[in-house]
Every structure is written in C-alpha cells, then in structure tokens.
C-alpha cells in the first residue's frame, strides 16, 4: 500500500505501530444495533460476521446492497484513517446493518488504529 500511494516503504506500518512512542492500540467490539449508516474509524477493519444471517449492507452507486455472508469468511473494510492517509485513494465504505427476521445476527469488529 505504501508504494501504491507513493509513500516511503514502511510509512503506514510506522504510523499504525505508533512511531517511536509505540502508542497504537488494537480494538475489538461486538455489535448488536439498529440500522445506522456509518463508516468505520481506524485503519484496516476485520469483520467476523455470522455465517448464515445476513444484514450487512453497503452503499454502492447510491443503492443499499446486501453483503452475502460466506462461511468462514472475513470481511475486510478500509477505515477512515486509511482514507485520510491515502488522500481518498482508498475509501472507507458507508455501510449499515439492518434487522433480519430469520435469526439474530452477531459480528465481531477488530481493528488496528494509530
């Protein structure tokens, strides 16, 4: 990613490792919430979601599109910090979770933040 953005090799790793102060942190949150369009703070976000119950949607070309759950898959989102660091070349996607009638949906959101 560094090279693609024209940055020195290791630049983003250094930012996310907290530089010489090593002030970066990892965060995990478990969510259960009503529909609320949002982007994710942080850098790269790993989303471990329910294998069978859908509910995650992303805004694509002005239309809310279902993200189909895949067994043993991890959804990877670019967070707001990477969008800023890349000057918009990588985009933090607007997404939401909508309630489902076919079961309860659970997810684990894991990210590394500068």
N, C-alpha and C positions, 0 to 999 in steps of 0.2 A: 504494500500500500504506500509506503514511503516513496519508493521510486516512481510509482504512478502519479503521485502528487508533486513530484519534483523536490522532495524534501531529502535532507541527509539521511543515509541509512541509519536506522535505529531511533529516529526522531520520535515517532509515535510511541514506541516502546518506552523510551525515556520519559515522555510525558505521563504515560499511564503507570509507570513504576514510581512516579513521584520525584523524579530527578535525584539529586544527591540527598535530599531530605527523606526520600522514600515514604512520602506522605499519602500515597494512593491507598485505596481500600477496595475490598470486594463487598458486594451487597447481594443479598438474596431476599426475595419477598414472595409470599404465597398469596394469591389473589382470589377474591370472590366479590364481584362488584357488578353493578348495573351498567348498561351501555353508556359509554362516555368516551367520545373520540379523543385521542391523545397521541403524542409521540413519547418515546422513552428517553429519559435522561441517561447520561452515561456514555460509554463507548460502544463496545460490541455487546449485544444482549443475547443470551442463550435462553430460549423459552422451551421448557419441558411441559408439554400440554397433554391433556387426556387423549388417549389413542382412539376413542370411539365417539365422544360427544363433541360435535362441532360448536362453534360460537365465535371464533376469532374471525374478524373481517378486516380487510384493508381497503383504503380508498384508492381506486385505480381509475384514472380517466374520469373522475367525478362520480363514479358508481361504487357503492359498497359491495365488495366481492368476498365470498366465503373463502377462507383458507382451510382446505380439507385436511383433517387430521390424518396423519400417516403413522402406522405402528412403528414404534421405536425411533421416531424422527425427532430432531431438534430444530426448532425454528430459530433462525439467526436474524436479528434485526440490527440495523445500524442505529446507534443512539444519537442524541442531539450534539454531544461533544464531538463526535467524529464528523457530523455535518459541518459544524463550525470550523474544526481543524482543517477540513478538506475544502473550505470555502464553497460548500454546496455541491461538490463533485460527487460525494456520497450523501444520500438523503435519508433522514430519519422519517420513516413512513408513518403517516397518520393511520391509526387503526383503532378498533374498538372490540369489545366482547359483548355479544347480545345473548339474552337469556334463551335457553332451549327448553322444549317440553319433553325431550326424550332422555333426560337424565341430568345429573349435576355435573358441571364442568369444573375441573381443577387445573391449576397451572402453577409452575414454579418458574420464577423470573430470576435469572442470575446475570449479574453484570460486573464489569470492572470499570471503575471510574477514576479519573485523575484527581 
